[in-house]
């Protein structure tokens, strides 16, 4: 049984019971955006994911921006699945569902007799997607972990930062988001298989494995050539000589990335055009205007002293201009390899995102206004992703789901509420 929706949603027939927390909630959010009826289940009194930052810094679980961001388009109920009555209600919900998603410790649902084998007895074609730090098999399967330790165990932490300093963590939690996204992909794959076979399955997502994927070519470097990747910081590193070439430069309103590199195209020609622009502004030293980017700035002969001098000259030039002046005049008009380093303000005002109607305003009646949200993660021509409503309040859809859809009497509903089962 699903709620009424427009008939052009990609995942319209499906119902997802979402037991995930924190960044893992992104998986259910992605499926909800695509049209699935996602029911976010939180403990009575509110989820532990209703954390800061808060709307206008008001420390209220109903004003958690984290909750807002990852639970848009979901309906929400409260339910204590640790209690026998709560487990029975959950089982009734499973009978109406296609997928259960969770991010509990490995084995937690099994202890409650709500593991995959138990759910299959209730609904044989059910799909259970479980997102854990290290997956359900192996020596680390029972380990607890934080976002930082998962990111470190995936190898990517070692790649970030300056080479002569400790690794730098990406300050906003990442590993749980990767786990949530891969949970959504795994769920969709299992649903596709069920369409062909009629069978459900257990989807085992390891956040560590999800965190390994961004390493891209770093792993093959070791497996194929035995080369250990070293952190480069804000420079381009020349392995053959060890020379570090600066690529990030401060400007009047932030930072800009310029690939001032020689030896071959398109880099050498771009660098020549950059020097020509600097010369027009009377900011190119004579030695720089005469530099041969093809032979003297070639990686095989480049010295650290020359790289530092070139970087210093470019840095003086960029300090006289804004990101827009450098990007719009340089990157387009002069065909120079330049890219601005966008901050949050830049992204919110980005002309490309606006042109694609990326930003969506969703009403928050309890706040008396609408708030801007990041838009759908993909665009689909026949079944466009839609934002229907903001994240649910604590227990907002309890009566709608328990009474109207599961058929619980009003008397029992009030009793369950009073005893904090729901």
N, C-alpha and C positions, 0 to 999 in steps of 0.2 A: 504494500500500500504506500503510495507516495502522495505528496502534497500536489495541489494543482499548480501547473507551470505551463508556460507557453510551449507549444508542441514542436518548436524548432531548436530545442536544447540538445546538444550532442549526447549527454548522459541522462536524459530525462527518465528512463525506466528504472534507474538504479537508486537504491537507498544505502547509505554508508553510516554505520555507527562509529563515531569518532571518539576514541578513548585516549588519544595522544595528548601530550603536553608540550609547552614551550615551542621551539622552532619546528618540532615534528608536526605541529598543527598545520603547517603550510601544506602538507600533502592533502588533507581533507579540504582545505581552502581551495586548492587547485581543482579538485574534483567538483566542489560546489560551484565554482565559477563556470565550469563546463556544463552545469545543469543538474548534477546529481542532488538528490535530497539528502544532505548531510546533517545528521543529528549529533551535535556536540554534547557529550555526556560529561558532566562535572560533578564533583562531590557536593553534597548538601552544604550550603553556605558559601560555595564558590571555589573555583579552581585555584591551584597554586600558581597557575600561569597568569593570573590577574595582577601583574606586577608593574613597577615603574618602567619607563616614564608614564606619568599620568596627564590627562587633559588639564591644562592650566596648573600643573603641579599640585592638584588636589588629590591627596592620598586616599583614594576611594577605589575599591576593586571594580566598581561599575564604570570607572573612568580610565582604566588601563589601556594605554595605546598599543601595548603588545597584544592584548586581547582583541582590540578593535582590528588590528592589522591581519591577524591570522584566523579570524573566525567570521569574517564577512561572508554573507550568503548562506550561513549555517543556521539551522534552528537549534535551540538549546534547552536541555533538561538537566535536572539534578537527580542523581540516583546513587545510593550507597551500594555498590556491587559487592562489598565485603559482607553485607548482612544477608541472611537466607532469603528474606522477602525481596530484597533488592536484586538478588541473583535470579529469583523466579521472574521478576519483572523484566530483567535483562534478557532472559531466555525467550520471553514473549516477543520482545523487540527483535531478537535474532530471527524469529520465524518470519518476520516481515522484511528482513534486510537481505542485501546481497553481499555486503562486505562489512567486516569489523576491522578497524585499525587501532593499534595500541602502541604505546611506547613505554610500557612497564618493564621492570627488571625481567630478565629471561626466566621463565617458569612461573611468574606471578599468577597469570590466569589459570595455569594448570593446578596450582594450589587451591584455587577457588572452584575447581571443577568447571572452569569456563575456557579451558584450552581448546586447541583445534579439534582434537578427538571428541571432546564433549560437545562442541558446537555442531560437529557433523551429525551427531545423533539427533540434534534438534532440527537442523536444516542441512541435508546431505551435500548440497552444492554451494555451501557457504565458502567465502574466501576470507581468510584471516591474514592480515598484513601486520607483521610485528616488527617494530623498529627498535633495535637495541644497540648499545655501544659497540659490541664486537660480534654480533650474530649469535645464533643458537648452538653452534658447534665450536669445538676447539678449546684450548686451555684457558682462554680469556673470556669464555662465554658468560661466566658468572661475575666478571669484574664490573664494578661501578666506575663511572667516569664523568668528568665534566666536559663542557664544550672544548675547553682548552686542551685537556689531556687527549681527547679524541683527535683534535686537529694535529696535535703533536705526534700521535701514534700513526697518523696517515702520511706523515713525511713532509707535509706542506709547510709546517712551521719552520723546519730546518732551512727552507728555501728563501725565507723572507727576512729582510733586514740587511745591515751592513756586515761585510765579511769579517771585520775585526771586532765585532760586538756580538752579544747574545742574540738569538733569533727573536723576531718581533711577531707577536700575535696580532692578527687582524682583530681590532678591538670589539667589533660587533660580532656576536655569536654566529658561527658559520656551520659547524658540523651538524647540528640538529636540523638546520635548513636543508642541507644536502641530503640528510637522511629522510626528511619529510618529502622532498621532491622525488627522490628515488622510490619512496614508498608509494607515491601516486603513480609513477611509471610502472612499478611492479603490479599494482592493483589493476591498472588498465590492461596490462599484458595478461593477467589471470582472467579478467573478464572476457577478453577476446578468445582465450582458450576455452572458456566455459561455453561461449556461443557455439563453438564447433563440437565440443565433446560432451557438454552437459555436466562436466565435473568442476567442482571447486578445488581449491588447493591452499596450502600454507605458503605465504610469501615471507621470506626471512631476509630482512634488510639489516645490514651491518653499517653503522655510521662510520666506522673506521674505513671500511672499503669505499664508502661514498666519499670520504675525505682523501682517499688515495687518488681518485680520478683527476683532480685538477693538476696533478704533477705532470700530466701530458708526456712530453718527450724526455723528461728527466729520468724516468725509470729505464726506458730503452738505452739511454746514454750509458747507464751502468751495466745493464744486462748484455748489451752488444759490444761495448768498447771498454768497459771497466772504468769509465770516467765518473768520478764523484762530483756532482754539481755543488758549487759553492755560492753562497749568498753574494749578490753583487751590489745591493743597496741601490742608490739612485744614479747608477752609472751603467754604461754598456761595457762589458768585460771582454777583452781580447785574449782568449785562452793561450794562443801561441806566444804572446809576449808578456802577458800579465798586466797590460796597460788598461787603465780604467778611464773611459770617456764619459764626461757628464752628459746627461740627457734631460735632466729636469732643471729649469731655470726660474728664478723668482721674477715676477713682473709686478706692475703697480697694484694689481688686485688679486694676487694669488700666485699660481705656478703654471708653467707651460712646459710641454715636452717638445724638444726639438731633436731630431735625429741628424746631428751634425757629424756625419761619418763619411769616410772616403773610400777609395779603392775601386768601387764599381757603382754602377747605376742601379736604382735611381738615387742613391745616397750622395754620390759625388756631385752630380748636377744640382741637386737640391741645395747642397752646402755652398756651391758656387753662387747660386742665386741669393742665398741668405747673406753672404759677404757683400754682394753687389748692393743689396738693400741697405746694409749697414753703412756702406761707403756713401750712398746717397744722403744718409743722415749724418755724414762726417763722423762716424763712430767705428770705422774699420781701420786699425793700424796699417801702416804701409806694408809690414811683413805679412799681414793677413791677406791683403788684396793680391799679393804676389804668390800666395801659397798654392801649390799644385795638389789638388785634392785627390788626384788619381795616383800620383807617385809618392809625394811626400807625406800624405796622410793615409797611406796604405797600411793595413794592419801588420804587414811583415816588417815594416821599417819604423812604424810609429813609436815615438818615445813618450814617456809619461810627462816630461817637461812640456813638450809641444801640446799634448792633449790638455794639460792644465792651463796653458796660455790661451789656447783657443777657447776653452770653456770660460775663462775669466773675461775675455773680450765679448763673447756672446752675452754673458750675464750682465755686463754693463749696458748693453743695448736693450735687452728685454726689460730692464728696470725702468726704462723710459716709456713703456707702453703697457696697455691693459691686455688682458687675454683676448678680448674681442678684436682689438687692433692687430694683434699678432696673428690671430687665427684667420679672421676674415680678409685682412689685407695680404698676409703672408701666404697662408695655406692655399687660398683660392686664386687671388690675382697674380701671385708670383710663383705658384707651384712649388712651395717649400713644404717639406715634411714637418708639419707643426700640428700639435693637438693640445687643447687646453685641458688642465686638470680640473674637472668640474667638482664644485662643492655642492652641498644640499641646495643652496639658493640657486645656483646655476641650473641644476637639474629641474627644479620647480619652474624655472622660467624658460627652459629649453624650447626653441622654436620647432624642432623636429618632433618632440614629444607632444607638443600642443597641436601640431598639424595632424598627428595621428590620433587625436582625441584620447590620449593616454590617461589623462587625469580625470577621475570621476568624483563627483560630489554626491555623497550619500547623506540623507536626512538622519539626524539624531534627535527625535522629538523630545527626549528627556533632557537634552542640552539646549533645545530651542534654536538649533541651527544645523547646517550641513557641514560636513568635514570632507576635505579632499583626500582621495585614496589613489594609490598606484593602480593603474588599470589592468585589464586582462593580460595574462602573460603571452597569449597568442591571439591572432585574429583569424577567424574562420568565416568563409564567405556564406555558407549555407546554414551553419548553426553557430552564430556569433555568441561569444561569451558575454554574459550579462551580470551586472551587479544589481541584485534585487533588494537587499536590505542589509543593514549594518549588523555587527556581531550581536548575539543575543545577550540580554540581561540574565542575571542569575535565575534559573528556573523559569524563564519567560514563556516557554512552550510546554510546561508541565501538563497543564489541563488539556491543552490541544492534543497532545500525544497520548497521555495516559488515559484520559477520560473519553475523548472523541474517537481516537484511533484504536486504542487497545480495549476500550469498553469497560474500564474500571468504573465502579459506581462512585458517585459524588461523596457518599459517606466514607467509603474506603480511601478515596483520594485524600480527604481531610485527615483521616487517621494516619495515613502514610506521611503526610506533611508534618503533623504534630509530633510524630516519633522520629522525624528526620531520616526516614528511609528515602524520601525524595526531597 
